[in-house]
Amino acid sequence: MKLKFPIFLMFLLAFTLVRAQVASHAPTVFTQAPAKAAATANSADKVVARVNAAQLTQADLVREEYAIFPYGRQHNGIPKDLEPDIRAGALKMIIFEELVYQEALRRKVAISPARIQRAETDFRKTFPTPDDFNAFMQSEFHGSAQLLQEKIRRSLLIDGLLKAEIDSKVTVTPAELKAYYDANPVRFEHAETFTFQTISIIPPNKATPAQLSEGLKRAQDALRQAKTTKSTEEFGLLAEKISDDDYRVMMGQHKPMPVEQIAPQVVKELRAMKSGDVSDLLEVGSIYTVIRLQEHALAGKKSFEEVKAQLEKELPKNKREQLREAFDLKLRQSAKIQVL
């Protein structure tokens, strides 16, 4: 039997980790929600929040939801179990962008007509054909070039102020990288792990003796084929074709897994294997599994040089989020915000 791959669980995990922060994508300028979502939204003109004198509408909120979760276009809308978190994040983001825009106006930040024109030209190029662009203009701006340019100017003002207040201040020195590494030793310690691929044959629940016998035959045939593979790709293509477990959609690939999360009989087998080896047929409960070992990492601690590149990406990102959150709080202190 083929098991459904829980794709939305990955998105939920990723979103949960950042939902308390100010969203970190570029300002939403023209993100267009799918026609179905736009049509079924409860009154596109309904006001969902007020920021000082500005009104933010349901249409603004729906566009931002699809900017945060573009996968909704491919999955018939935003999943109901993710919708509350995505809506909360989208609301926070449109309020933040409006606050930044109003602050840019207060500071009298200037955007030249030539820059607006260049941005409009670049935006037009994102559409496959002129007819697609014209259809967008009609649906979003009633064909008004002036409204389009106003939106472009707004976006450029938001982007410019964010660069001045945040991006220009995101610097992490080599000394700061090393200091972080030294201050967080436990983080860079790692348990013994195995990285591997699997092909699994899973009988139905409450399988009959005949079904169990058929499962064993399939597993033996899977083992025979797996033993002929010579590379990660060959084993992965076979996993995609015949495996019953969820990992088949990732060519049987498992991320590095600590030994305590692996069945003892499997750990015993893995410890006797070398990288590139394919195991014999393993029976874990009612599941038959064939494993291809990729890497066996002993417990230890990664050196600074091993994690330096990772920290060079991670720490500036963390600092950027902290600066965005601080800027958001600063702007809110002098603003009147009403969520409806």
C-alpha positions as CSV (number, residue, x, y, z in Angstrom):
1,M,0.0,0.0,0.0
2,K,1.2,3.5,-0.6
3,L,1.1,5.9,2.3
4,K,0.3,9.6,1.8
5,F,3.3,11.9,2.4
6,P,2.4,14.5,5.1
7,I,3.7,17.5,3.1
8,F,1.9,20.2,5.0
9,L,3.5,19.0,8.3
10,M,6.8,20.4,7.0
11,F,5.3,23.7,6.2
12,L,3.5,23.9,9.6
13,L,6.8,23.2,11.4
14,A,8.7,25.8,9.4
15,F,5.9,28.4,10.0
16,T,5.6,27.6,13.7
17,L,9.2,28.4,14.2
18,V,8.9,32.0,12.9
19,R,5.2,32.9,13.5
20,A,6.0,35.0,16.5
21,Q,8.4,37.1,14.5
22,V,7.8,39.8,11.9
23,A,7.6,38.0,8.6
24,S,10.8,38.4,6.7
25,H,10.0,38.3,3.0
26,A,10.2,41.4,0.8
27,P,7.3,43.8,0.9
28,T,4.2,42.4,-0.8
29,V,3.5,44.6,-3.7
30,F,1.4,42.8,-6.2
31,T,1.0,39.3,-4.9
32,Q,-2.3,38.1,-6.4
33,A,-4.4,35.5,-4.6
34,P,-5.8,32.7,-6.8
35,A,-9.1,33.7,-8.4
36,K,-11.0,31.2,-6.3
37,A,-9.6,32.6,-3.0
38,A,-10.3,36.2,-4.1
39,A,-13.8,35.4,-5.1
40,T,-14.7,33.6,-1.9
41,A,-13.0,36.0,0.5
42,N,-15.5,37.6,2.8
43,S,-15.9,41.0,1.1
44,A,-12.6,42.1,-0.4
45,D,-13.2,45.7,0.8
46,K,-13.9,44.7,4.4
47,V,-11.5,46.5,6.8
48,V,-9.5,44.1,8.9
49,A,-7.2,46.6,10.6
50,R,-6.6,50.3,10.9
51,V,-3.1,51.8,11.2
52,N,-3.4,55.4,12.2
53,A,-5.6,56.8,9.4
54,A,-4.9,53.9,6.9
55,Q,-7.4,51.1,6.4
56,L,-6.1,47.6,5.6
57,T,-8.6,45.3,3.8
58,Q,-9.5,41.7,3.5
59,A,-8.0,41.8,0.0
60,D,-4.7,43.0,1.4
61,L,-4.8,40.2,4.0
62,V,-5.6,37.5,1.5
63,R,-2.7,38.6,-0.8
64,E,-0.3,38.5,2.1
65,E,-1.5,35.0,3.1
66,Y,-0.6,33.7,-0.3
67,A,2.7,35.6,-0.2
68,I,3.6,33.7,3.0
69,F,2.2,30.4,1.8
70,P,2.4,30.3,-2.0
71,Y,2.0,26.5,-2.0
72,G,-1.7,27.2,-1.5
73,R,-1.9,27.9,-5.2
74,Q,-1.0,24.3,-5.8
75,H,-3.1,22.7,-3.1
76,N,-6.6,24.2,-3.6
77,G,-6.1,26.9,-1.1
78,I,-4.5,27.2,2.4
79,P,-5.1,24.1,4.5
80,K,-7.6,24.7,7.3
81,D,-5.2,23.5,10.0
82,L,-2.6,26.1,8.9
83,E,-5.0,28.9,8.2
84,P,-5.1,30.5,11.7
85,D,-1.3,30.8,12.0
86,I,-0.9,32.0,8.4
87,R,-3.6,34.6,8.9
88,A,-2.0,35.9,12.1
89,G,1.3,36.1,10.4
90,A,-0.2,37.9,7.4
91,L,-2.0,40.4,9.5
92,K,1.2,41.2,11.4
93,M,3.0,41.6,8.2
94,I,0.6,44.0,6.5
95,I,0.5,46.1,9.6
96,F,4.3,46.2,9.7
97,E,4.5,47.2,6.1
98,E,2.0,50.0,6.6
99,L,3.9,51.3,9.6
100,V,7.2,51.3,7.6
101,Y,5.4,53.0,4.7
102,Q,4.0,55.7,6.9
103,E,7.4,56.2,8.6
104,A,9.0,56.6,5.1
105,L,6.5,59.3,4.3
106,R,7.1,61.0,7.6
107,R,10.8,61.1,6.8
108,K,10.0,62.5,3.4
109,V,12.0,59.7,1.6
110,A,12.1,60.5,-2.1
111,I,11.8,58.0,-5.0
112,S,12.6,59.4,-8.4
113,P,10.2,58.9,-11.4
114,A,13.0,57.1,-13.3
115,R,13.3,54.5,-10.5
116,I,9.6,53.9,-10.5
117,Q,9.6,53.5,-14.3
118,R,12.5,51.0,-14.1
119,A,10.6,49.0,-11.4
120,E,7.4,49.0,-13.6
121,T,9.4,47.8,-16.6
122,D,10.9,44.9,-14.5
123,F,7.4,44.1,-13.1
124,R,5.9,43.8,-16.6
125,K,8.6,41.3,-17.5
126,T,7.3,38.9,-14.8
127,F,4.2,38.3,-16.9
128,P,4.4,35.7,-19.7
129,T,2.5,37.9,-22.2
130,P,1.2,41.4,-22.5
131,D,-2.4,40.0,-22.3
132,D,-1.5,38.5,-18.9
133,F,-0.3,41.8,-17.6
134,N,-3.3,43.6,-18.9
135,A,-5.6,41.1,-17.3
136,F,-3.8,41.7,-14.0
137,M,-4.1,45.4,-14.4
138,Q,-7.8,45.1,-14.9
139,S,-8.4,42.8,-11.9
140,E,-6.2,44.6,-9.5
141,F,-6.1,48.3,-10.6
142,H,-9.1,48.7,-12.9
143,G,-6.6,49.4,-15.7
144,S,-5.2,52.4,-13.9
145,A,-1.5,53.0,-14.6
146,Q,-1.5,55.7,-11.9
147,L,-2.6,53.2,-9.2
148,L,0.1,50.8,-10.4
149,Q,2.8,53.4,-10.0
150,E,1.5,54.4,-6.6
151,K,1.8,50.7,-5.5
152,I,5.3,50.6,-7.0
153,R,6.3,53.8,-5.1
154,R,4.9,52.4,-1.9
155,S,6.9,49.2,-2.3
156,L,10.1,51.1,-3.1
157,L,9.6,53.3,0.0
158,I,9.1,50.2,2.2
159,D,12.1,48.4,0.7
160,G,14.4,51.4,1.0
161,L,13.6,52.1,4.6
162,L,14.0,48.5,5.6
163,K,17.4,48.5,3.9
164,A,18.5,51.6,5.8
165,E,17.2,50.5,9.2
166,I,17.9,46.8,9.0
167,D,20.0,45.4,6.1
168,S,22.7,48.1,6.4
169,K,23.1,47.1,10.1
170,V,23.3,43.3,9.6
171,T,27.0,42.6,10.0
172,V,28.6,39.8,11.9
173,T,32.4,39.8,12.4
174,P,34.6,36.8,12.5
175,A,35.2,37.5,16.2
176,E,31.4,37.4,16.8
177,L,31.1,34.1,15.0
178,K,33.9,32.5,17.1
179,A,32.4,34.0,20.3
180,Y,29.0,32.5,19.5
181,Y,30.6,29.1,18.8
182,D,32.5,29.2,22.1
183,A,29.4,30.3,24.1
184,N,27.3,27.5,22.8
185,P,29.4,24.3,23.0
186,V,26.4,21.9,23.5
187,R,24.8,23.0,20.3
188,F,27.7,21.7,18.2
189,E,27.9,18.4,20.0
190,H,26.3,15.5,18.1
191,A,25.3,12.0,18.9
192,E,26.3,8.9,16.8
193,T,24.2,9.2,13.7
194,F,23.5,7.2,10.5
195,T,22.5,8.7,7.1
196,F,20.8,6.1,4.9
197,Q,18.1,5.3,2.3
198,T,15.4,2.7,2.7
199,I,13.1,0.6,0.6
200,S,10.2,-0.8,2.7
201,I,7.5,-3.3,2.1
202,I,4.5,-2.7,4.4
203,P,1.7,-5.3,4.6
204,P,-1.9,-4.1,5.2
205,N,-3.2,-3.8,8.7
206,K,-4.6,-7.2,9.9
207,A,-3.0,-8.9,6.9
208,T,-4.1,-12.4,6.1
209,P,-1.5,-15.2,5.9
210,A,-1.7,-14.9,2.1
211,Q,-1.0,-11.2,2.2
212,L,1.9,-11.7,4.5
213,S,3.3,-14.3,2.2
214,E,2.9,-12.0,-0.7
215,G,4.6,-9.2,1.2
216,L,7.6,-11.4,1.9
217,K,7.9,-12.3,-1.8
218,R,7.8,-8.6,-2.7
219,A,10.4,-7.9,0.0
220,Q,12.7,-10.6,-1.3
221,D,12.4,-9.3,-4.8
222,A,13.1,-5.7,-3.5
223,L,16.2,-7.0,-1.8
224,R,17.4,-8.7,-5.0
225,Q,16.9,-5.5,-7.0
226,A,18.5,-3.3,-4.3
227,K,21.6,-5.5,-4.3
228,T,22.2,-4.7,-8.0
229,T,22.2,-0.9,-7.4
230,K,25.6,0.8,-7.5
231,S,24.8,4.3,-6.4
232,T,22.6,6.6,-4.3
233,E,20.6,7.6,-7.4
234,E,20.0,4.0,-8.6
235,F,18.9,2.9,-5.1
236,G,16.7,6.1,-4.9
237,L,15.0,5.5,-8.2
238,L,14.2,1.9,-7.1
239,A,12.8,3.3,-3.8
240,E,10.6,5.7,-5.7
241,K,9.3,2.8,-7.8
242,I,8.6,0.0,-5.3
243,S,8.9,1.2,-1.7
244,D,5.7,1.6,0.4
245,D,7.1,4.1,3.0
246,D,6.8,7.9,2.9
247,Y,10.5,8.3,2.1
248,R,10.0,7.0,-1.4
249,V,9.1,10.5,-2.5
250,M,12.6,11.5,-1.4
251,M,14.3,8.6,-3.1
252,G,14.3,6.7,0.1
253,Q,16.5,9.4,1.8
254,H,16.6,9.8,5.5
255,K,18.3,12.7,7.2
256,P,21.1,11.9,9.7
257,M,19.3,9.9,12.5
258,P,20.6,9.4,16.1
259,V,21.0,5.8,17.1
260,E,18.4,6.1,19.8
261,Q,15.7,6.7,17.1
262,I,16.6,3.6,15.2
263,A,15.5,0.0,16.0
264,P,18.3,-1.9,17.9
265,Q,18.5,-4.7,15.2
266,V,18.8,-2.0,12.5
267,V,21.6,-0.2,14.5
268,K,23.4,-3.5,14.8
269,E,23.2,-4.1,11.0
270,L,24.3,-0.5,10.2
271,R,27.4,-0.7,12.5
272,A,28.6,-3.7,10.5
273,M,28.2,-1.9,7.1
274,K,30.4,0.4,5.2
275,S,29.3,3.5,3.2
276,G,27.6,2.3,0.0
277,D,26.7,-1.1,1.4
278,V,23.2,-2.5,1.0
279,S,21.8,-4.5,4.0
280,D,20.2,-7.9,4.0
281,L,16.4,-8.0,4.5
282,L,15.5,-6.5,7.9
283,E,12.2,-7.2,9.6
284,V,11.0,-4.4,12.0
285,G,7.7,-5.4,13.4
286,S,5.6,-6.3,10.3
287,I,7.7,-4.2,8.0
288,Y,10.4,-5.5,5.7
289,T,13.2,-3.0,5.0
290,V,16.4,-2.8,2.9
291,I,18.9,-0.1,3.8
292,R,21.7,1.5,1.9
293,L,24.2,3.2,4.3
294,Q,25.5,6.6,3.2
295,E,27.4,7.8,6.3
296,H,28.1,6.7,9.8
297,A,29.1,9.7,12.1
298,L,30.5,8.9,15.5
299,A,29.5,11.0,18.5
300,G,31.6,14.1,18.9
301,K,31.7,17.9,18.5
302,K,32.0,19.8,15.3
303,S,35.0,22.1,15.0
304,F,34.6,25.8,14.4
305,E,35.8,25.4,10.9
306,E,33.2,22.8,10.2
307,V,30.3,25.1,11.3
308,K,31.7,28.5,10.3
309,A,30.0,28.6,6.9
310,Q,26.7,27.7,8.5
311,L,27.1,30.4,11.2
312,E,28.0,33.0,8.5
313,K,24.5,32.4,7.1
314,E,22.6,31.9,10.3
315,L,23.8,34.6,12.6
316,P,23.1,37.5,10.1
317,K,19.7,36.0,9.5
318,N,19.0,36.0,13.2
319,K,20.3,39.5,13.6
320,R,18.1,40.7,10.8
321,E,15.0,39.2,12.4
322,Q,15.9,40.8,15.7
323,L,16.3,44.2,14.1
324,R,13.0,43.8,12.2
325,E,11.2,42.9,15.4
326,A,12.8,45.8,17.3
327,F,11.9,48.2,14.4
328,D,8.3,46.9,14.5
329,L,8.0,47.5,18.2
330,K,9.5,51.0,17.8
331,L,7.0,52.0,15.1
332,R,4.1,50.5,17.1
333,Q,4.9,52.7,20.1
334,S,3.8,55.9,18.4
335,A,1.0,54.4,16.3
336,K,-2.7,53.8,16.8
337,I,-3.4,50.2,15.6
338,Q,-6.9,48.6,15.7
339,V,-7.4,45.0,14.6
340,L,-11.0,44.4,13.7
